[in-house]
């Protein structure tokens, strides 16, 4: 599949601008960005599970050996 050139991208942007209008473009851009982030996150999690790497603990989680003192 060939990579679209600059003219094709400009034509696509003009068509999207005509269909959705200038007010909706930021909403569409943020929705596409969120979708790409979610896809990357899911693919990274899938790749880690296939490789058998342990999940990295988040900042909120404590390692299993630590206990809190009262």
PyMOL Python script that loads the backbone (N, CA, C, O; Angstrom):
from pymol import cmd

cmd.read_pdbstr("""\
ATOM      1  N   UNK A   1       0.850  -1.171   0.000  1.00  0.00           N
ATOM      2  CA  UNK A   1       0.000   0.000   0.000  1.00  0.00           C
ATOM      3  C   UNK A   1       0.896   1.235   0.000  1.00  0.00           C
ATOM      4  O   UNK A   1       1.724   1.397   0.897  1.00  0.00           O
ATOM      5  N   UNK A   2       0.742   2.094  -0.983  1.00  0.00           N
ATOM      6  CA  UNK A   2       1.603   3.278  -1.058  1.00  0.00           C
ATOM      7  C   UNK A   2       1.257   4.301   0.021  1.00  0.00           C
ATOM      8  O   UNK A   2       0.115   4.404   0.468  1.00  0.00           O
ATOM      9  N   UNK A   3       2.259   5.036   0.416  1.00  0.00           N
ATOM     10  CA  UNK A   3       2.081   6.086   1.411  1.00  0.00           C
ATOM     11  C   UNK A   3       1.522   7.332   0.719  1.00  0.00           C
ATOM     12  O   UNK A   3       2.048   7.755  -0.310  1.00  0.00           O
ATOM     13  N   UNK A   4       0.457   7.922   1.280  1.00  0.00           N
ATOM     14  CA  UNK A   4      -0.110   9.113   0.635  1.00  0.00           C
ATOM     15  C   UNK A   4       0.875  10.281   0.683  1.00  0.00           C
ATOM     16  O   UNK A   4       1.560  10.503   1.681  1.00  0.00           O
ATOM     17  N   UNK A   5       0.922  11.004  -0.403  1.00  0.00           N
ATOM     18  CA  UNK A   5       1.812  12.155  -0.503  1.00  0.00           C
ATOM     19  C   UNK A   5       1.167  13.401   0.073  1.00  0.00           C
ATOM     20  O   UNK A   5       0.061  13.341   0.609  1.00  0.00           O
ATOM     21  N   UNK A   6       1.857  14.534  -0.037  1.00  0.00           N
ATOM     22  CA  UNK A   6       1.328  15.782   0.527  1.00  0.00           C
ATOM     23  C   UNK A   6       0.024  16.238  -0.138  1.00  0.00           C
ATOM     24  O   UNK A   6      -0.855  16.773   0.538  1.00  0.00           O
ATOM     25  N   UNK A   7      -0.108  16.037  -1.426  1.00  0.00           N
ATOM     26  CA  UNK A   7      -1.343  16.465  -2.102  1.00  0.00           C
ATOM     27  C   UNK A   7      -2.540  15.643  -1.645  1.00  0.00           C
ATOM     28  O   UNK A   7      -3.634  16.179  -1.471  1.00  0.00           O
ATOM     29  N   UNK A   8      -2.337  14.350  -1.452  1.00  0.00           N
ATOM     30  CA  UNK A   8      -3.432  13.505  -0.979  1.00  0.00           C
ATOM     31  C   UNK A   8      -3.846  13.882   0.441  1.00  0.00           C
ATOM     32  O   UNK A   8      -5.034  13.884   0.765  1.00  0.00           O
ATOM     33  N   UNK A   9      -2.863  14.203   1.289  1.00  0.00           N
ATOM     34  CA  UNK A   9      -3.183  14.604   2.662  1.00  0.00           C
ATOM     35  C   UNK A   9      -3.931  15.933   2.697  1.00  0.00           C
ATOM     36  O   UNK A   9      -4.859  16.099   3.488  1.00  0.00           O
ATOM     37  N   UNK A  10      -3.534  16.884   1.842  1.00  0.00           N
ATOM     38  CA  UNK A  10      -4.229  18.170   1.776  1.00  0.00           C
ATOM     39  C   UNK A  10      -5.659  17.964   1.290  1.00  0.00           C
ATOM     40  O   UNK A  10      -6.594  18.549   1.836  1.00  0.00           O
ATOM     41  N   UNK A  11      -5.828  17.139   0.273  1.00  0.00           N
ATOM     42  CA  UNK A  11      -7.170  16.850  -0.241  1.00  0.00           C
ATOM     43  C   UNK A  11      -8.027  16.191   0.839  1.00  0.00           C
ATOM     44  O   UNK A  11      -9.197  16.540   0.993  1.00  0.00           O
ATOM     45  N   UNK A  12      -7.471  15.264   1.571  1.00  0.00           N
ATOM     46  CA  UNK A  12      -8.201  14.605   2.654  1.00  0.00           C
ATOM     47  C   UNK A  12      -8.598  15.607   3.737  1.00  0.00           C
ATOM     48  O   UNK A  12      -9.725  15.570   4.231  1.00  0.00           O
ATOM     49  N   UNK A  13      -7.680  16.499   4.108  1.00  0.00           N
ATOM     50  CA  UNK A  13      -7.984  17.514   5.110  1.00  0.00           C
ATOM     51  C   UNK A  13      -9.098  18.449   4.646  1.00  0.00           C
ATOM     52  O   UNK A  13      -9.967  18.817   5.437  1.00  0.00           O
ATOM     53  N   UNK A  14      -9.080  18.834   3.380  1.00  0.00           N
ATOM     54  CA  UNK A  14     -10.133  19.703   2.839  1.00  0.00           C
ATOM     55  C   UNK A  14     -11.474  18.996   2.873  1.00  0.00           C
ATOM     56  O   UNK A  14     -12.481  19.605   3.233  1.00  0.00           O
ATOM     57  N   UNK A  15     -11.509  17.726   2.506  1.00  0.00           N
ATOM     58  CA  UNK A  15     -12.766  16.968   2.526  1.00  0.00           C
ATOM     59  C   UNK A  15     -13.304  16.854   3.956  1.00  0.00           C
ATOM     60  O   UNK A  15     -14.498  17.044   4.188  1.00  0.00           O
ATOM     61  N   UNK A  16     -12.427  16.548   4.906  1.00  0.00           N
ATOM     62  CA  UNK A  16     -12.853  16.456   6.311  1.00  0.00           C
ATOM     63  C   UNK A  16     -13.351  17.806   6.807  1.00  0.00           C
ATOM     64  O   UNK A  16     -14.338  17.873   7.539  1.00  0.00           O
ATOM     65  N   UNK A  17     -12.678  18.881   6.413  1.00  0.00           N
ATOM     66  CA  UNK A  17     -13.091  20.232   6.818  1.00  0.00           C
ATOM     67  C   UNK A  17     -14.459  20.570   6.256  1.00  0.00           C
ATOM     68  O   UNK A  17     -15.271  21.190   6.943  1.00  0.00           O
ATOM     69  N   UNK A  18     -14.727  20.177   5.027  1.00  0.00           N
ATOM     70  CA  UNK A  18     -16.032  20.443   4.418  1.00  0.00           C
ATOM     71  C   UNK A  18     -17.125  19.629   5.102  1.00  0.00           C
ATOM     72  O   UNK A  18     -18.215  20.141   5.359  1.00  0.00           O
ATOM     73  N   UNK A  19     -16.838  18.369   5.396  1.00  0.00           N
ATOM     74  CA  UNK A  19     -17.858  17.492   5.975  1.00  0.00           C
ATOM     75  C   UNK A  19     -18.175  17.879   7.422  1.00  0.00           C
ATOM     76  O   UNK A  19     -19.344  18.015   7.784  1.00  0.00           O
ATOM     77  N   UNK A  20     -17.144  18.057   8.246  1.00  0.00           N
ATOM     78  CA  UNK A  20     -17.372  18.271   9.673  1.00  0.00           C
ATOM     79  C   UNK A  20     -17.360  19.730  10.093  1.00  0.00           C
ATOM     80  O   UNK A  20     -17.920  20.059  11.138  1.00  0.00           O
ATOM     81  N   UNK A  21     -16.754  20.606   9.334  1.00  0.00           N
ATOM     82  CA  UNK A  21     -16.686  22.014   9.698  1.00  0.00           C
ATOM     83  C   UNK A  21     -15.515  22.297  10.620  1.00  0.00           C
ATOM     84  O   UNK A  21     -14.986  21.386  11.256  1.00  0.00           O
ATOM     85  N   UNK A  22     -15.107  23.559  10.697  1.00  0.00           N
ATOM     86  CA  UNK A  22     -13.920  23.906  11.493  1.00  0.00           C
ATOM     87  C   UNK A  22     -14.121  23.763  12.998  1.00  0.00           C
ATOM     88  O   UNK A  22     -13.143  23.578  13.722  1.00  0.00           O
ATOM     89  N   UNK A  23     -15.347  23.842  13.488  1.00  0.00           N
ATOM     90  CA  UNK A  23     -15.596  23.749  14.922  1.00  0.00           C
ATOM     91  C   UNK A  23     -15.404  22.351  15.483  1.00  0.00           C
ATOM     92  O   UNK A  23     -15.086  22.193  16.661  1.00  0.00           O
ATOM     93  N   UNK A  24     -15.595  21.336  14.649  1.00  0.00           N
ATOM     94  CA  UNK A  24     -15.512  19.947  15.119  1.00  0.00           C
ATOM     95  C   UNK A  24     -14.126  19.340  14.960  1.00  0.00           C
ATOM     96  O   UNK A  24     -13.862  18.273  15.514  1.00  0.00           O
ATOM     97  N   UNK A  25     -13.228  19.992  14.218  1.00  0.00           N
ATOM     98  CA  UNK A  25     -11.910  19.417  13.976  1.00  0.00           C
ATOM     99  C   UNK A  25     -11.119  19.158  15.255  1.00  0.00           C
ATOM    100  O   UNK A  25     -10.487  18.105  15.344  1.00  0.00           O
ATOM    101  N   UNK A  26     -11.108  20.053  16.259  1.00  0.00           N
ATOM    102  CA  UNK A  26     -10.380  19.734  17.494  1.00  0.00           C
ATOM    103  C   UNK A  26     -10.943  18.513  18.220  1.00  0.00           C
ATOM    104  O   UNK A  26     -10.190  17.721  18.785  1.00  0.00           O
ATOM    105  N   UNK A  27     -12.257  18.364  18.203  1.00  0.00           N
ATOM    106  CA  UNK A  27     -12.880  17.196  18.831  1.00  0.00           C
ATOM    107  C   UNK A  27     -12.477  15.910  18.118  1.00  0.00           C
ATOM    108  O   UNK A  27     -12.179  14.898  18.753  1.00  0.00           O
ATOM    109  N   UNK A  28     -12.472  15.966  16.806  1.00  0.00           N
ATOM    110  CA  UNK A  28     -12.095  14.793  16.019  1.00  0.00           C
ATOM    111  C   UNK A  28     -10.630  14.458  16.258  1.00  0.00           C
ATOM    112  O   UNK A  28     -10.277  13.289  16.407  1.00  0.00           O
ATOM    113  N   UNK A  29      -9.774  15.479  16.295  1.00  0.00           N
ATOM    114  CA  UNK A  29      -8.350  15.254  16.531  1.00  0.00           C
ATOM    115  C   UNK A  29      -8.085  14.636  17.892  1.00  0.00           C
ATOM    116  O   UNK A  29      -7.265  13.726  18.016  1.00  0.00           O
ATOM    117  N   UNK A  30      -8.775  15.125  18.915  1.00  0.00           N
ATOM    118  CA  UNK A  30      -8.559  14.556  20.253  1.00  0.00           C
ATOM    119  C   UNK A  30      -9.092  13.132  20.329  1.00  0.00           C
ATOM    120  O   UNK A  30      -8.494  12.288  20.997  1.00  0.00           O
ATOM    121  N   UNK A  31     -10.199  12.850  19.661  1.00  0.00           N
ATOM    122  CA  UNK A  31     -10.736  11.492  19.657  1.00  0.00           C
ATOM    123  C   UNK A  31      -9.781  10.530  18.951  1.00  0.00           C
ATOM    124  O   UNK A  31      -9.582   9.404  19.406  1.00  0.00           O
ATOM    125  N   UNK A  32      -9.197  10.970  17.852  1.00  0.00           N
ATOM    126  CA  UNK A  32      -8.226  10.123  17.134  1.00  0.00           C
ATOM    127  C   UNK A  32      -6.995   9.903  18.006  1.00  0.00           C
ATOM    128  O   UNK A  32      -6.472   8.790  18.065  1.00  0.00           O
ATOM    129  N   UNK A  33      -6.525  10.951  18.685  1.00  0.00           N
ATOM    130  CA  UNK A  33      -5.368  10.825  19.571  1.00  0.00           C
ATOM    131  C   UNK A  33      -5.620   9.855  20.711  1.00  0.00           C
ATOM    132  O   UNK A  33      -4.752   9.045  21.038  1.00  0.00           O
ATOM    133  N   UNK A  34      -6.799   9.927  21.321  1.00  0.00           N
ATOM    134  CA  UNK A  34      -7.148   8.993  22.397  1.00  0.00           C
ATOM    135  C   UNK A  34      -7.209   7.566  21.876  1.00  0.00           C
ATOM    136  O   UNK A  34      -6.764   6.634  22.546  1.00  0.00           O
ATOM    137  N   UNK A  35      -7.750   7.400  20.698  1.00  0.00           N
ATOM    138  CA  UNK A  35      -7.828   6.067  20.111  1.00  0.00           C
ATOM    139  C   UNK A  35      -6.452   5.480  19.845  1.00  0.00           C
ATOM    140  O   UNK A  35      -6.220   4.296  20.088  1.00  0.00           O
ATOM    141  N   UNK A  36      -5.540   6.305  19.347  1.00  0.00           N
ATOM    142  CA  UNK A  36      -4.181   5.835  19.085  1.00  0.00           C
ATOM    143  C   UNK A  36      -3.476   5.481  20.386  1.00  0.00           C
ATOM    144  O   UNK A  36      -2.779   4.468  20.452  1.00  0.00           O
ATOM    145  N   UNK A  37      -3.648   6.307  21.438  1.00  0.00           N
ATOM    146  CA  UNK A  37      -3.032   6.002  22.735  1.00  0.00           C
ATOM    147  C   UNK A  37      -3.559   4.699  23.307  1.00  0.00           C
ATOM    148  O   UNK A  37      -2.785   3.886  23.813  1.00  0.00           O
ATOM    149  N   UNK A  38      -4.873   4.488  23.235  1.00  0.00           N
ATOM    150  CA  UNK A  38      -5.461   3.249  23.753  1.00  0.00           C
ATOM    151  C   UNK A  38      -4.963   2.041  22.970  1.00  0.00           C
ATOM    152  O   UNK A  38      -4.699   0.986  23.548  1.00  0.00           O
ATOM    153  N   UNK A  39      -4.833   2.197  21.644  1.00  0.00           N
ATOM    154  CA  UNK A  39      -4.342   1.093  20.828  1.00  0.00           C
ATOM    155  C   UNK A  39      -2.903   0.757  21.189  1.00  0.00           C
ATOM    156  O   UNK A  39      -2.558  -0.418  21.310  1.00  0.00           O
ATOM    157  N   UNK A  40      -2.059   1.766  21.364  1.00  0.00           N
ATOM    158  CA  UNK A  40      -0.663   1.527  21.752  1.00  0.00           C
ATOM    159  C   UNK A  40      -0.578   0.855  23.122  1.00  0.00           C
ATOM    160  O   UNK A  40       0.216  -0.065  23.321  1.00  0.00           O
ATOM    161  N   UNK A  41      -1.402   1.321  24.065  1.00  0.00           N
ATOM    162  CA  UNK A  41      -1.400   0.740  25.409  1.00  0.00           C
ATOM    163  C   UNK A  41      -1.813  -0.729  25.352  1.00  0.00           C
ATOM    164  O   UNK A  41      -1.186  -1.580  25.983  1.00  0.00           O
ATOM    165  N   UNK A  42      -2.860  -1.020  24.599  1.00  0.00           N
ATOM    166  CA  UNK A  42      -3.328  -2.396  24.495  1.00  0.00           C
ATOM    167  C   UNK A  42      -2.295  -3.274  23.790  1.00  0.00           C
ATOM    168  O   UNK A  42      -2.079  -4.417  24.193  1.00  0.00           O
ATOM    169  N   UNK A  43      -1.664  -2.758  22.753  1.00  0.00           N
ATOM    170  CA  UNK A  43      -0.676  -3.570  22.050  1.00  0.00           C
ATOM    171  C   UNK A  43       0.561  -3.795  22.915  1.00  0.00           C
ATOM    172  O   UNK A  43       1.156  -4.871  22.863  1.00  0.00           O
ATOM    173  N   UNK A  44       0.956  -2.802  23.707  1.00  0.00           N
ATOM    174  CA  UNK A  44       2.093  -2.996  24.623  1.00  0.00           C
ATOM    175  C   UNK A  44       1.763  -4.024  25.693  1.00  0.00           C
ATOM    176  O   UNK A  44       2.600  -4.867  26.015  1.00  0.00           O
ATOM    177  N   UNK A  45       0.560  -3.970  26.249  1.00  0.00           N
ATOM    178  CA  UNK A  45       0.154  -4.946  27.258  1.00  0.00           C
ATOM    179  C   UNK A  45       0.106  -6.352  26.667  1.00  0.00           C
ATOM    180  O   UNK A  45       0.511  -7.317  27.315  1.00  0.00           O
ATOM    181  N   UNK A  46      -0.388  -6.463  25.444  1.00  0.00           N
ATOM    182  CA  UNK A  46      -0.441  -7.770  24.789  1.00  0.00           C
ATOM    183  C   UNK A  46       0.969  -8.288  24.526  1.00  0.00           C
ATOM    184  O   UNK A  46       1.249  -9.467  24.738  1.00  0.00           O
ATOM    185  N   UNK A  47       1.845  -7.419  24.069  1.00  0.00           N
ATOM    186  CA  UNK A  47       3.221  -7.829  23.803  1.00  0.00           C
ATOM    187  C   UNK A  47       3.918  -8.288  25.080  1.00  0.00           C
ATOM    188  O   UNK A  47       4.640  -9.284  25.067  1.00  0.00           O
ATOM    189  N   UNK A  48       3.705  -7.558  26.199  1.00  0.00           N
ATOM    190  CA  UNK A  48       4.311  -7.947  27.476  1.00  0.00           C
ATOM    191  C   UNK A  48       3.764  -9.290  27.955  1.00  0.00           C
ATOM    192  O   UNK A  48       4.509 -10.102  28.504  1.00  0.00           O
ATOM    193  N   UNK A  49       2.471  -9.527  27.752  1.00  0.00           N
ATOM    194  CA  UNK A  49       1.902 -10.789  28.197  1.00  0.00           C
ATOM    195  C   UNK A  49       2.405 -11.953  27.342  1.00  0.00           C
ATOM    196  O   UNK A  49       2.574 -13.062  27.849  1.00  0.00           O
ATOM    197  N   UNK A  50       2.643 -11.718  26.072  1.00  0.00           N
ATOM    198  CA  UNK A  50       3.161 -12.775  25.204  1.00  0.00           C
ATOM    199  C   UNK A  50       4.605 -13.089  25.561  1.00  0.00           C
ATOM    200  O   UNK A  50       5.007 -14.252  25.573  1.00  0.00           O
ATOM    201  N   UNK A  51       5.383 -12.059  25.852  1.00  0.00           N
ATOM    202  CA  UNK A  51       6.782 -12.258  26.212  1.00  0.00           C
ATOM    203  C   UNK A  51       6.930 -12.862  27.610  1.00  0.00           C
ATOM    204  O   UNK A  51       7.973 -13.431  27.932  1.00  0.00           O
ATOM    205  N   UNK A  52       5.902 -12.742  28.431  1.00  0.00           N
ATOM    206  CA  UNK A  52       5.955 -13.272  29.781  1.00  0.00           C
ATOM    207  C   UNK A  52       6.639 -12.340  30.757  1.00  0.00           C
ATOM    208  O   UNK A  52       7.051 -12.763  31.837  1.00  0.00           O
ATOM    209  N   UNK A  53       6.765 -11.064  30.385  1.00  0.00           N
ATOM    210  CA  UNK A  53       7.387 -10.103  31.297  1.00  0.00           C
ATOM    211  C   UNK A  53       6.392  -9.745  32.395  1.00  0.00           C
ATOM    212  O   UNK A  53       5.197  -9.610  32.130  1.00  0.00           O
ATOM    213  N   UNK A  54       6.874  -9.591  33.620  1.00  0.00           N
ATOM    214  CA  UNK A  54       5.951  -9.203  34.692  1.00  0.00           C
ATOM    215  C   UNK A  54       5.488  -7.769  34.485  1.00  0.00           C
ATOM    216  O   UNK A  54       6.203  -6.939  33.924  1.00  0.00           O
ATOM    217  N   UNK A  55       4.289  -7.504  34.946  1.00  0.00           N
ATOM    218  CA  UNK A  55       3.772  -6.133  34.867  1.00  0.00           C
ATOM    219  C   UNK A  55       4.556  -5.231  35.784  1.00  0.00           C
ATOM    220  O   UNK A  55       4.886  -5.605  36.909  1.00  0.00           O
ATOM    221  N   UNK A  56       4.854  -4.038  35.300  1.00  0.00           N
ATOM    222  CA  UNK A  56       5.538  -3.057  36.132  1.00  0.00           C
ATOM    223  C   UNK A  56       4.531  -2.443  37.089  1.00  0.00           C
ATOM    224  O   UNK A  56       3.454  -2.035  36.655  1.00  0.00           O
ATOM    225  N   UNK A  57       4.843  -2.363  38.371  1.00  0.00           N
ATOM    226  CA  UNK A  57       3.882  -1.756  39.305  1.00  0.00           C
ATOM    227  C   UNK A  57       3.759  -0.264  39.037  1.00  0.00           C
ATOM    228  O   UNK A  57       4.730   0.412  38.696  1.00  0.00           O
ATOM    229  N   UNK A  58       2.549   0.225  39.200  1.00  0.00           N
ATOM    230  CA  UNK A  58       2.332   1.651  39.017  1.00  0.00           C
ATOM    231  C   UNK A  58       2.787   2.391  40.271  1.00  0.00           C
ATOM    232  O   UNK A  58       3.184   1.771  41.258  1.00  0.00           O
ATOM    233  N   UNK A  59       2.726   3.695  40.225  1.00  0.00           N
ATOM    234  CA  UNK A  59       3.185   4.506  41.353  1.00  0.00           C
ATOM    235  C   UNK A  59       2.309   4.282  42.590  1.00  0.00           C
ATOM    236  O   UNK A  59       2.774   4.453  43.717  1.00  0.00           O
ATOM    237  N   UNK A  60       1.035   3.896  42.381  1.00  0.00           N
ATOM    238  CA  UNK A  60       0.126   3.697  43.508  1.00  0.00           C
ATOM    239  C   UNK A  60       0.350   2.362  44.213  1.00  0.00           C
ATOM    240  O   UNK A  60       0.083   2.235  45.408  1.00  0.00           O
ATOM    241  N   UNK A  61       0.840   1.369  43.473  1.00  0.00           N
ATOM    242  CA  UNK A  61       0.987   0.038  44.043  1.00  0.00           C
ATOM    243  C   UNK A  61       2.320  -0.095  44.762  1.00  0.00           C
ATOM    244  O   UNK A  61       3.324   0.495  44.363  1.00  0.00           O
ATOM    245  N   UNK A  62       2.307  -0.887  45.836  1.00  0.00           N
ATOM    246  CA  UNK A  62       3.539  -1.172  46.571  1.00  0.00           C
ATOM    247  C   UNK A  62       3.998  -2.573  46.205  1.00  0.00           C
ATOM    248  O   UNK A  62       3.165  -3.424  45.891  1.00  0.00           O
ATOM    249  N   UNK A  63       5.281  -2.834  46.237  1.00  0.00           N
ATOM    250  CA  UNK A  63       5.753  -4.193  45.986  1.00  0.00           C
ATOM    251  C   UNK A  63       5.171  -5.166  47.003  1.00  0.00           C
ATOM    252  O   UNK A  63       4.801  -4.758  48.104  1.00  0.00           O
ATOM    253  N   UNK A  64       5.085  -6.432  46.655  1.00  0.00           N
ATOM    254  CA  UNK A  64       4.415  -7.443  47.475  1.00  0.00           C
ATOM    255  C   UNK A  64       5.057  -7.620  48.837  1.00  0.00           C
ATOM    256  O   UNK A  64       4.355  -7.953  49.792  1.00  0.00           O
ATOM    257  N   UNK A  65       6.359  -7.412  48.972  1.00  0.00           N
ATOM    258  CA  UNK A  65       7.050  -7.641  50.229  1.00  0.00           C
ATOM    259  C   UNK A  65       6.903  -6.508  51.241  1.00  0.00           C
ATOM    260  O   UNK A  65       7.201  -6.703  52.420  1.00  0.00           O
ATOM    261  N   UNK A  66       6.458  -5.349  50.818  1.00  0.00           N
ATOM    262  CA  UNK A  66       6.368  -4.211  51.742  1.00  0.00           C
ATOM    263  C   UNK A  66       5.061  -4.235  52.521  1.00  0.00           C
ATOM    264  O   UNK A  66       4.008  -4.561  51.973  1.00  0.00           O
ATOM    265  N   UNK A  67       5.135  -3.893  53.789  1.00  0.00           N
ATOM    266  CA  UNK A  67       3.948  -3.743  54.614  1.00  0.00           C
ATOM    267  C   UNK A  67       3.991  -2.366  55.245  1.00  0.00           C
ATOM    268  O   UNK A  67       5.057  -1.770  55.400  1.00  0.00           O
ATOM    269  N   UNK A  68       2.830  -1.875  55.602  1.00  0.00           N
ATOM    270  CA  UNK A  68       2.772  -0.565  56.232  1.00  0.00           C
ATOM    271  C   UNK A  68       2.794  -0.731  57.747  1.00  0.00           C
ATOM    272  O   UNK A  68       2.229  -1.687  58.278  1.00  0.00           O
ATOM    273  N   UNK A  69       3.445   0.194  58.442  1.00  0.00           N
ATOM    274  CA  UNK A  69       3.506   0.176  59.906  1.00  0.00           C
ATOM    275  C   UNK A  69       2.455   1.123  60.446  1.00  0.00           C
ATOM    276  O   UNK A  69       2.241   2.206  59.901  1.00  0.00           O
ATOM    277  N   UNK A  70       1.804   0.714  61.514  1.00  0.00           N
ATOM    278  CA  UNK A  70       0.782   1.569  62.133  1.00  0.00           C
ATOM    279  C   UNK A  70       1.322   2.212  63.377  1.00  0.00           C
ATOM    280  O   UNK A  70       0.612   2.968  64.040  1.00  0.00           O
TER     281      UNK A  70
END
""", "prot")
cmd.dss("prot")
cmd.show_as("cartoon", "prot")
cmd.util.cbc("prot")
cmd.orient("prot")
